[in-house]
C-alpha cells in the first residue's frame, strides 16, 4: 500500500515535470531563446531521470531531432551515457548531424568509450564529409586545442565587400548551417587566416566597403592557436586577450576552425576543478562517476600515500621518545609547530600551483618565485616565533622552552615556504600535474622537519 502511494507521488512529480518540458518545447519551436530552453529542458530531464530512467529515455527520444541534439549536449555525462546506450546507431547519427562539430565529436568519443563498434556504426551512418571532420577532431588528445575545435564559422575573403559577406551570412543562417556567428574571420585566396573582427564592428562600415580597406584602417585580432597546442595555451590566451573565441590554424596559417566561448568557459572551470580535486588527492572523473568503488579506489591511493608519510613523521617522533617523557610540555606544543608549518606551506603551494596554471610563472622565474615564498614564510615565522615563544614561556614557566619552539617555528616555516614553491615547480618540470600529490609531499616535509627540529632542539637545549 505504501509502495503504491509512493509510486503515485513519483508519477505526479514526473507529470508535473513533463508539463513544464512541453511548455518549453513549444517556446523552443517558436524560436524564443532556444539555447535557454534547451538548457532548462535538460535540467528538467535530469530530474525525470532521477525518478524514472525509462521515462527519461522515452521523453528524450520523443523530441524533434534539432531539440534532441541541443538537449543531449546540455545533459550531464552520466545522463548522456544512459541515452547513448539506449538510442540505436541510426538515430544517434541523425542527432549528431544536427550538432555543431565540436559537440558532435564529444558525443562520438563518448559512444566510443561505451561501445567502440557502435561508434563505428554511427560514423558510417553520418554524412561522409561530416564524418571525416568528426574523425579528424576525435583524433586529437583531450589536452590539445584541436579536440575542442568547431569547424563551423563565418569567414570572408579579404577582397570581398561587407555587403556581399552579410548576404552570404543570411543564407547560411536561413539554411541553419551556422550558429553563434559573432565574429568574421578574414582569409586570403589560400584560406590563410588574416584577422578576426567582431560582427558589431561591421555595422560601422558601409556595405560597399572592402575588408582589405577595413583591415588597413582598423586592424584586426590575429591571435591564433594550432590544433596540437596544449589546451592551457587556449585558456591563457582567452584570459590575456579577453577573447571569447579563438581561431585555430595549421602550420601554414590555414584557417581550420574556432574554439568558442562555451568551450573556453568549460575548460577554465575544468582546470579550476582539477586543481581543487588534485590538491585533495581525488580525480574529477572518479568523483562524478556513479560507481562508488571507482571513486573509492582513487581516494584510497592517496590516503595510502598519506599513511606512509604519517608513519614517517611518527618515526621521527619515536626517535625522541625519551625527550618527550622527560618534558611532557613538548607533547602539548608539537602539533602547533606542525600545524603552522603545514598552513604556511599550503599558502605557498596554492599560490604557486595557481600561477603555474595561469601561465604567470616562466621557468626562468623559478628562483624568484621560491625566493619570494621563502621570504614571506620566514617573515611570518619570525613574528609568530616571538609570539609562540612568549606563550610557551608563560604557559609552562620555562624560558628556554620558548626559545626552542620559536627557533623550531622559524626553521619549519622556512622549509614550508621553500618546498611549498619548489614541489609544484619540480613536478611541472617533470611533466606531472603540480596540483596532484603536491599537498601530500608537502605535508611530509612540514611534519618531519617540524617534529625533528622541535624535538632535536629540545634535546640539545633542554636536556
Secondary structure by P-SEA (a helix, b strand, c coil): caaaaaaaaaaaaaaaaaaaaaaaaaaaaaccaaaaaaaaaaaaaaaaaaacaaaaaaaaaaccaaaaaaaaaaccaaaaaaaaaaccaaaaaaaaaaccaaaaaaaaaaaaaacaaaaaaaaaaccaaaaaaaaaaacccccccccccccbbbbbcccccaaaaaaaaaaaaaacccccccbbbbbcccccccccccaaaaaaccccccaaaaaaacccccccccccccaaaaaaaaaaacccbbbbbcccccccbbbcaaaaaaaaaaaaaaaaaaaacccccccccccaaaaaaaaaaaaaaaaaaaaaaaaaaaacaaaaaaccccccaaaaaaaaaaaaaaaaaaaaaaaaaaccccccaaaaaaaaaaaaaaaaaaaaaaaaaaaaaaacccaaaaaaaaaaaaaaaaaaaaaaaaaaaaaaaaccccccaaaaaaaaaaaaaaaaaaaaaaaaccc
